[in-house]
Amino acid sequence: MKKYSLLLLVVTLCISCSSTKDASKAEKTPFVWESANVYFLLIDRFNNGDTTNDNPLKRDKPTGKLRGFMGGDLRGVIQKLDEGYFTDLGINAIWMTPVVEQIHGSVDEGTGNTYGFHGYWTKDWTALDPNYGTRADLAELVEKAHARGIRIVLDAVINHTGPVTDIDGVYPIDWVRTFPKCQYNNYENTITCTLVDNLPDVKTESNKEVGLPPMLIQKWKKEGRYEQEVAELDAFFKATGYPRVPRYYIMKWLADYITDFGIDGYRADTVKHTHEDVWADFYKVCEIAFAEYKKNNPSKVLDNNPFFTVGEVYGYYIGGKRLYDFGDKKVDYFANGFSSLINFDFRNEAKMNYEELFSKYNGILQNDLKGKSVMNYVTSHDDGYPFDKKREKTFEAGTKLLLAPGIAQVYYGDELARPLDIEGTQGDATLRSFMNWDDLKTDKSKYLLLYHFQQLGKFRSNHPAIGAGVHQQITSAPYVFSRVYTKDTYTDKVVVGLDLPIGKKEISVGTVFENGTSLKDSYSGKSVTVSNGKVSIDSPYGIILLEKE
């Protein structure tokens, strides 16, 4: 008990330390998307920073458990940026659920009413939902994130609108279809169909020119911005030469968040439910908007990285390498606008031992997917079978996620063991509870897990070798490996030891670091010197993260 209490005291003190030193170091480290440490949050469920916008549209119907708005907003994310929460976690990119205006009404899915708290039920792509905040809030959030070297990734929904409700009109029939329902047994039966009942599917394949939906015309006139929106659309279609079909309207509206706010990337929703050329065109539109933003805002440009895109091709896994198989057709989404795809099998493959997992991912990412990447996760907002649903292997989950080759996606609350199985919920609602901030006040052991995520996260953020470098096992017992990343004149090298003895330990660094090299264990903060190809260290942890001093 005394040993545990002492360790908790050390961890608590470390967590409360200023992150200025780590931030300054990160500034000297080139940012590499293939090794990003991404924090994924549902805006409504993360942090309530402004209680005055909790219910501006009177979404007051009784709902099923965790199926209504709960107050989280952009101001809440800004508060955590100001506190240094993301910097302390080593987060260098934040992916947020869609910010666009949601349907005002609710739908009864058999489990009580559900509102569009999650952001995927679009009413108007050109406006922010007032529950989330204002355009000024989003501008401030992006600016403050960028000041800390953190990129902002928003969620792009092109495939569908929000459901039809008693107070939300449907988009016209030349914009959407309401049947048939997808069968998912071949390519076309996955695309020209609705995902579920009452979720109008945008006719993204249509080349028939259409006018603006009457509901939007009426809405924009009421809001006093109709002329501006029409003028911008006219300029867009004139500049691009694209036909006025539904997909290009939506692309223009989504690209505005790049030119207006300077966001750094998009996670694309339901990718396999449109033809792949939609995403190739979407990337072109985003790329042009990103270039325009950089030209108009040279002092705000973070680096020369291109616009980032990650696709949600549901069911894609890294073992499929470049292709997704529909059964009757295989598609390479990496060749159609995506620099990365979400890897839906990591939460299963995390059951492998460390070396089996790391070497497999290294082999694919350094060969078949060279120059591209996958985004790994152990939990998410719509995966009912996460790696550790009962939160019994939280430290292991963090270690494997944050040290695996590829992009790491921390789902909000992974670092605090936020419960993923809430009594009384139905379906994916159980994965979407409000962030468990109060646990830090009542359960001090959460600091141990938070410290673990912080140390691993900062190490990943400071070293692109972790996610993008070449993996090489040094010894199997004890388990020690190296990662080396080289691009142009820049080289990054690290050595990591896992499942080591508590207290005194000795590990080999192979040929990665020469004798006499001064190293630091990023996890404990202790310094060591390489002697006879080895280092010795006395720390209260079973993990070593070695970097040059």
N, C-alpha and C positions, 0 to 999 in steps of 0.2 A: 504493500500500500504506500509506504514511504517513497519507494522507487518510482511508482506511478505518479505520485503527487509532485515529486521533484521534476520529472520529465514534463508534466503538464505545466509547471511553473516556467520552465525553460521555453517551452513552445509558446505559451501565452506572451511572454516577454518578447520573443522573436516576432510574433505576429503584430505586436503593438509598435514595433520599430518603424521608423520612417522608411518608405520605399524609394527615397530620392536616389540613393546609391544605385539600386537596381535599375531605375528608370534611366539614369545617365549612362549606365553600361549598355542598356538596350539601344540607346540612340546610336551607339557606335557599331552595332550589329546590323548587317544588311537584313532587311525583311524579305523573307522567302515564303510565298504562299504555300508551297509544297510542304512547309514545316510549320504552318500557322497553328496557334493555340486559340481556338475559336470558342467563345462562350455563347450558347444559344439560349434565349429567353423568350417567354411569352410576355409581351408588354403588360398585359392586364394582370399577370400573376407574379410579377417580380417584386415591385416596390411601389407603394402609393406615396408619391411625392406631392400631390396636390389634391386634397379632398374636395375642392370646389368643382372638379370635373367628374366626380364619381357617377353621376347620373343625369347628364344634361339633356338627354333625349327621352327621359321618362320610360326607360325600359324596365317596367315595374311588374310584369307578370311573374307569378311564382314559377320557379324553374326546378328542374331536376338538380340533384346535388352536384355542385361544381360546374353548372351549366349556365350561369349568369355572369355578368361583369362583377369584378371584385375590387376594382379601384386602382390597379397598377397602371402606371402611365410613364410617359417620356421623362417627366420631371423626376420620377423615382429612379430612373436609370442615371440621370444627371447627378442626383445626390450621391449615388454609389461611385460615379466617376470622380466627383469632388473628394470623396472620402479616401480615394486610392484603392478601393476594393478590387477593381479589375487589375490594376497595376500590381498589387500584392499577389494576385493569382497568376501573374505572368501572362495574362490575356493580351493578345495583340490584335484580335478582331472580335467584334460583337455582332452576332447575327440575331436580328429581331424579327418576330412575326410581322405580317403586313401592317403598315400604318394607315392604310387607306380607309375611307369611310365605309362602314359596314351597314348591312340592312338594318333598318330601325326596329323592325318587328322580330318576332320569334317564331320558331317552328316546334311542333310537338313531335318528337321522334320516338314516342312510345315510352319515354322515361321522364316525362314532364317537359316543359318548355325549355328550349335552348336558344340563347342569343349568340351573336357572332363575336363573342369575346376574344376568340382566337385569331381573328383577322383574316380568315380565308373566305368570308362571305361578302364579297365586294358589292357595294351599291354604286360608288363613284370613285374611280381610280384617281381623279384629279384633286380630291380633297382628303384631308386627314380626318380620322374619326375623332370627334370631340372628347370622347372618353379617354383617348390616349394623350391629347394635348393639342398644341397649336403648331403652326409652321415655325414660329419663333422658337418653340421648344426644340423642334427637330434640328433647326439650324444651330442652336446652342449646343445640343448634344453632339453633333458631328464635329463642331469646332473644338469642344473640350476633349473629345476622344482623340482627335488628330493631334492636339497639343501634347498628348501623352503617348503618341506613337501607336494608337489603337485605331484600326480600320473599322468602318461601319458597313455591314452587309444587310440589305433589306430583302424581303421575301417578295418574289414576283409571281402573281397568279394571272395567267393568260387563258387557261383552259376553261374556266367557268365563272359565272357570277355568283351572287348569293341566292339562296332559295327565295321562292315567291311567298309572300306573307299577306296578311289582310291589310297591311299598310305600305307594302313595298311592291311596286309594279314590276312586271317581268320585262326584260329587254325584248325588242321586236323579233318576230320570227325570222327576219332576214339576218339577225345577229346571233340567235341562239336556237338550239333544239331542246325539247323537253322529253324526247323519247327517240329511239329505243334505249333501254338500259344496257350498259356494257355487259358482254358475255365473257370477255377476257380470254377467249380461246384462239384468237389469231390477231394479226396486226390491225385490221380494220375494225374488228369488234372490240378493240381497246381504245379506238380513237373517235370514230364518228358515232358517239353514243354518250349517254349521261352516266356519270360515275355511280350515282345513287338516285333514288326517286326525288323529285322536286329540287334538283340542283341543275339549273339550266346550263347546258354545255355550249360554250362559244363555238361558232362555226369557223374554227381557225383554218380549216382547209379551203374555205370558200374564196373564190376570186370574183365574186359578184359585188360590185360597188354598192355601198349602203350609205344612207344619211345618218345624221346623229339621232340617237334614240330620243323620242319626244320627252320622256321623263327627265333626261339630262338637260334638254333645252329649257324645259320649264324650271328645273331646279336652278340652273345657272342664271337664268333671267331674274329669278327671285333673289338670288345672292348677288346680283349686280356684276357678274363677270362673264356673261355670255359672249359679248363682242370680243373680249380678250381671248377667250378659249378658242373661238372660231378663227380669229386672226392667226393664232399660233398653229392651229391645225392646217390652215391654208399654207402657211410658210413651210411647215414640215413636209407636206405632200408635194409641194413645188420643189423643194430642195432634194428630196429623195427620189421622186418619180414613182413612188409606191402607189398602187391603187388604193382607193378609199374602201378597204375591206376591214372587217372587225379586228383582225390580228394587228394590223398596222396602227389603227387608232390606239389600241391598248399599249403597243410598244412605245408610241410617242408619249403617252401619259406616264408610263413607267420611267422612260428616259429623262423626263423632267426632274425627277428626284436626283438625278446625277448632275444635271446642269444647274439646278437651283440650290442644291445642298452639298454637292461634292461627295456623295456616298461612294464607296470603293468597290462594291460588288453586289451581286444578286444571287440569292439562292432561288432557283426556279422550281416551282411547285408542279406536281403531276406531269412531269416531262414526257412520259411515254404515252400520254393521252392526247398528244398532238403529233402531226407529222414532224419529223426531225428538222426539216428545212425551216420550220418556224423559229427554232432556236438558233439556227445559223444566222437568220436575218435579225433576230433579237440581239445577238451579240454585236452584229455590225452597227445597229442603231445605238447600242450602249457605248461601243467603242468611239463612235463619232461624238456622242454627248460628253464622254469622259475627256476626250481631246479638247473639246470646246471649253469645258470647265477649267482644265489646266491652263489653257491659253488666256482665259479671262481672269484667272486667279493664280498667277505664278507664285505668289508668296505663300499660298496655301497648299502647294503641291508637296506631298510627302516624299515621293521618290519616283523612279521611272517604271515601276511595276505597271503592267497593263491592267485593264478592268478585270475583276475577278468574277468568275461564274462557277457555280456548283449546282449540279442537277439532281433532283429527286426522281430518279428512275426506279420506282418502287420494285424491289426484288433484285436490283443489280448487286452483284458482289464481286470483290476483287478477283476471285478465281476465274470469273468470266473474261478477265483481262479487258480488252477493248470493246467487246460486243455484248449486247443484250439480246437474248433470244425470245422472240414472240411465238416460236413454234413453226410458223410458216415464213418468218423473215428475221434476219439478224441485223441489228442497227448499231453503228458506231457513233455514239453521241459525242465522243471526244473529237470527232471530225466535224461536228455540227454545233460549234459554239461553246463547248464546255471544256474548261481547263481541269475540271475535277468532277467526280460524281460521288454521291453519298454511298458508302459501303454498308449495305444492309446485313452483311454476314459477320461483321466484326464482333457483335455481341454474342455470336455463337462460337466464333474462333478464339475468343478470349478465354475459352475453356482449355485451350492448348497450354503447354508449358511455354516459358518465355522464349527459349531459343527456337522452338518449332514455329511459334507465331512470328517472331521478328525476322527469322531467316526467310520464311515464306513471303512475307510482305516485301522484304528487301529484294528478293529475286524477281518479283513481278514489277515493282516500281522502278528498279534500276535497268530493266530490260523492256518488256512489252509496253509499259506505261511511262517510259523515260520522257521527262518533260511535262508529264501530266501527273495527276495525283488522285487519291480517294480521301474522303472525309470519314473517319472512323468515329463510332460512338458506342457507349455501353448502355445508355438510356436515351429515350427521345419522347416527343410529345404524342406519337401515334403508334409506337411499337409496344404492343402488349406483352411481348416476351423478351424483356431486357436481360442483360447478363446477370444482374443481381437484383431482382425485383424486391426481395425481402431485405435488402441492404445488409447482408451478412458478410459480404466480401468487399467492403468499400475501399479498403486500402489496396487490395489486389486490383480492383477495377481501375483505380486511379493510376497505379503503376503501369499497368498494361496499356491503358489508353494513352497516357502522356509520354510513354517511351516507345510506342510503336511507330514504325516508319509510316509516313503519310500525315495527313492533317488530323489534328485532334479536335473533336467537338465535345466540350463539356456542357452537358444539359443543366440548366439552372438547378441548383440544389444537390448535384452530385457531390460537391465539396462539403455539404452539410448533412448528407444522408437524408435528404427530404423524402418522406414516405411516398412510395409509388403504388400503394394498395390501400385505398381509402374506403372504409366501410360505408355502404349506402350509395356508392357511385355505380354508374353503368358505362361500359365501354372505355374509350380513351380518356374520359373525364378523370379517371382515377390517377392518371399520369400528370394531371395539370392542377395540382393543388397550389395554394399560395405559398410563396417562398417562406421557409421556416426560420425566419430571422430570430424569433423569440427563443429558439433552441440554444442560441449562443448565450442567452441570459440564464437559462435554467439547466442546461446540460453542458458543463464545461469540457466534457470529453470530446465535444464536437470540435474543439480547438485542435485536438490531435489530428483529426482527419483534415481540417482546414489547412493546418500547417503542412501536411503531406502534399496536398494539392498545390499549395503555394510554392513549396520548394521545387517540386517537379515541374510546375508550370513556368516558373521563372527560369529554370535551367533550360527548358525547351525554348522559351522565348529568346534567351540569350545565345542559343546555339542552333542554327539552322541544320547542323549535322544530325540532330535528333530525328527530325522528320524527313529530311531530304538527303541525308548522307548515306554512305555505303556502310552497311552493318557487317561486323566481323566478330565472331566469338573468339575470345582470347583463352579462357579456360572454362571448362564445364563444371568443375567443382573446386573451389567456389565458382559460381556463375559470374563471369566477367566478360564484357564485350566492349568494342569500340565502335564509334561512328565517325566517319570522315567525310566532310563536304568540301568540294573544290569547285570554284567557278571563277574563270579569268585569273586574276592575281590573288583572290581571296581564298583562304583555307581555314577550315574550322575543324578541330579535333577534340573529342571527349572520350573518356573511359568511364564505364558504369559497372558497379558491382551490386548484385541483388541477392537476397536471402543469405546475408552474411551474419556472422556471430555478433551479438551485442557486446560492446566493449572493445577489447583489442583484436585487431584483425590485420592480415597482410594479404595484398592482392598483387597480381602481375599486371603491368600496363603494356606488356608485349613490346613492340617496337614503335608504339605510337608516340611516346615521350622519351627523350633521351635521359640518361643518367645525369643527375644534378639539376634537372628541371624542377622549378618550384610550382607546385600545384595547390589548388584549393578544393576541398570537398564542399561543394555548393550546398549540400543537404545539412551538414552540421556547422559549416563555416570554418572548419579547422584547416590549417595549412600543413602540407607535407612536401617532402623532397624525394624524387625518384632515386633509388639506389639499387644497383644490380637488377634493374628492370622491374623493381617492385616498390610499393609504398606500404608503410605501416601506419595505422591510425587507431586511436582509441576514442570511440564515440558511442553514444547510447542508442544508435540506430543500426538496423540491419541492411542499410543501403548506403552506397557511396556514389557521388556524382562528381567526377574529377574534371577540372578545367584548369587551364593555365592561369597563374596568378595575374 
